[in-house]
Amino acid sequence: MIDEFAKGHLHGRLRRDREVLLWKLDGLSEYDARRPLTVTGTNLLGLVKHLANVEARYFGEVFGRPSPEPLPRWQDSDGSELWANENETLDQIIDFYRRTWEHSDATINALTLDAPGHVPWWPAPHADTNLFAVMIHVLGESIRHAGHADILRESVDGRTGLRPEHKTQIDAEARAAYCAKIERAARSAAPITSA
């Protein structure tokens, strides 16, 4: 009984965070969705592409249920899963992510939490694991990258919020005053903390 509750709760959170991540792309141009927004090149569409690959691998090959999507071998990873090349469109990557959800959901629904899996890219003795541990891991990845997406989207056009129903109108004057207040506090604290 508790296993089904836990599995349902974790799966529900994963579904929610998938939608949150896609919402962060809503209304963006191809350029704004894919342009690098950090010094390491992190970008919104790349986060979606990365998480599609994460789910495809963890809920696919780890449980002997390979993804129907063509994936390069994990051993050949070259970082290209973190950004969209000029031949990949926003819609194509979103569709890939959604198709991956279907495969992931089928795996989650078919297996029990203690179903064994093997993650060949994890070091021993952790490589042999189960669905519960993989769900926690993938949920953690999804939450982490949804947080990155929050910050990246805010830097593109100021949009904030967890879900569409929480979106508020941007008040540039109020935001500027709020940031100025934080800046004053930081500058006031600087002499105390610098030694």
C-alpha positions in Angstrom: 0.0 0.0 0.0 2.7 2.5 1.0 4.7 1.5 -2.1 1.9 2.4 -4.5 1.3 5.7 -2.6 5.0 6.6 -2.8 5.3 5.6 -6.4 2.2 7.7 -7.3 3.5 10.7 -5.4 6.9 10.6 -7.0 5.4 10.1 -10.4 3.0 13.0 -9.9 5.9 15.3 -8.9 7.8 14.2 -12.0 4.9 14.9 -14.2 4.4 18.3 -12.7 8.0 19.3 -13.0 8.1 18.2 -16.7 5.2 20.6 -17.4 6.9 23.4 -15.5 10.0 23.0 -17.6 8.1 23.2 -20.8 6.2 26.2 -19.6 9.5 28.0 -19.3 9.8 27.7 -23.1 6.3 29.1 -23.7 6.3 32.1 -26.0 10.0 32.1 -26.7 11.6 32.4 -30.1 13.9 29.7 -31.5 16.8 32.1 -30.6 15.8 32.9 -27.1 15.0 29.2 -26.3 18.4 28.0 -27.4 20.9 30.9 -26.8 23.5 30.5 -24.1 22.5 32.3 -21.0 25.5 31.4 -18.7 29.2 31.4 -19.2 29.0 27.6 -19.5 26.4 27.8 -22.3 23.4 26.7 -20.3 20.2 27.4 -22.2 16.5 26.6 -21.8 16.0 24.3 -24.8 19.2 22.4 -23.9 17.8 21.7 -20.4 14.7 20.1 -22.0 16.9 18.1 -24.5 19.1 16.9 -21.6 16.2 15.8 -19.4 14.6 14.0 -22.4 17.9 12.0 -22.7 18.1 11.5 -18.9 14.6 10.0 -18.8 15.1 7.9 -21.9 18.2 6.4 -20.4 17.1 5.9 -16.8 13.7 4.6 -17.5 14.9 2.8 -20.6 18.2 1.0 -20.7 18.5 0.8 -16.9 15.5 -1.5 -16.8 16.1 -3.4 -20.1 13.4 -1.3 -21.8 15.4 0.6 -24.4 13.9 3.9 -25.6 12.3 3.8 -29.0 14.0 7.1 -29.7 17.5 6.9 -31.3 20.1 7.8 -28.7 23.8 7.8 -28.9 25.6 5.4 -26.7 26.1 6.9 -23.2 29.8 6.1 -23.5 30.0 8.5 -26.5 28.5 11.5 -24.8 30.1 14.7 -26.1 27.9 17.3 -24.4 25.7 17.8 -27.5 22.7 16.7 -25.4 22.9 20.0 -23.6 22.1 22.3 -26.6 20.1 22.3 -29.8 22.0 22.4 -33.0 20.8 24.4 -36.0 18.9 21.4 -37.5 16.8 20.7 -34.3 13.8 22.9 -33.8 12.1 23.9 -30.6 9.1 21.8 -31.5 11.1 18.8 -32.4 12.9 18.8 -29.0 9.6 19.3 -27.1 8.0 16.5 -29.1 11.0 14.3 -28.2 10.6 15.1 -24.5 6.9 14.3 -24.6 7.5 11.0 -26.4 10.1 10.2 -23.8 7.5 10.8 -21.1 5.3 8.2 -22.6 8.0 5.6 -22.5 9.1 6.6 -19.0 5.6 6.5 -17.7 5.1 3.0 -19.2 8.2 1.8 -17.4 7.1 3.4 -14.1 3.6 2.0 -14.4 4.8 -1.5 -15.4 7.4 -2.0 -12.6 7.2 -2.1 -8.8 9.4 0.2 -6.7 11.8 -2.6 -5.9 12.2 -3.7 -9.5 15.9 -4.2 -10.2 17.8 -2.0 -12.6 21.4 -1.5 -13.6 23.0 1.9 -14.2 26.3 1.1 -16.0 27.5 4.7 -15.7 27.2 4.6 -11.9 30.2 3.3 -10.0 30.1 0.1 -8.0 28.4 -0.8 -5.7 25.7 1.7 -6.7 25.2 0.5 -10.3 22.8 -2.2 -9.2 19.7 -0.3 -8.1 15.9 -0.3 -8.2 13.0 1.8 -9.6 12.6 3.7 -6.4 16.2 5.0 -6.4 16.0 5.8 -10.1 12.8 7.7 -9.7 14.3 9.8 -6.8 17.4 10.4 -9.0 15.4 11.5 -12.1 13.1 13.6 -10.0 16.1 15.3 -8.4 17.6 16.0 -11.9 14.3 17.4 -13.1 13.8 19.7 -10.0 17.4 20.9 -10.3 17.1 21.8 -14.0 13.6 23.3 -13.5 15.3 25.6 -11.0 17.9 26.5 -13.6 15.1 27.2 -16.1 13.4 29.5 -13.6 16.5 31.7 -13.4 17.3 31.5 -17.1 13.7 32.5 -18.1 13.8 35.4 -15.7 17.0 36.6 -17.3 15.4 36.5 -20.8 12.2 38.5 -20.2 11.6 38.7 -16.5 8.9 35.9 -16.4 8.8 34.2 -13.0 6.5 31.7 -11.4 6.1 28.0 -10.9 3.2 27.4 -13.2 1.1 29.4 -15.6 -1.6 30.1 -13.0 1.1 31.7 -10.8 2.4 34.1 -13.5 2.1 37.7 -12.5 2.4 40.9 -14.4 6.0 42.3 -14.3 6.2 45.6 -12.4 9.6 46.8 -13.5 9.6 49.7 -11.0 8.8 47.5 -8.1 11.4 45.0 -9.1 14.1 47.7 -9.4 13.2 49.0 -6.0 13.4 45.5 -4.5 16.7 44.8 -6.1 18.1 48.2 -4.9 17.0 47.3 -1.4 18.9 44.0 -1.6 21.9 45.7 -3.1 22.0 48.2 -0.2 21.9 45.4 2.3 24.7 43.6 0.5 26.9 46.7 0.5 26.1 47.4 4.2 27.1 43.8 5.1 30.3 43.8 3.0 32.6 45.6 5.6 31.4 43.1 8.2 32.2 40.0 6.2 35.4 41.1 4.5 38.5 40.6 6.6 
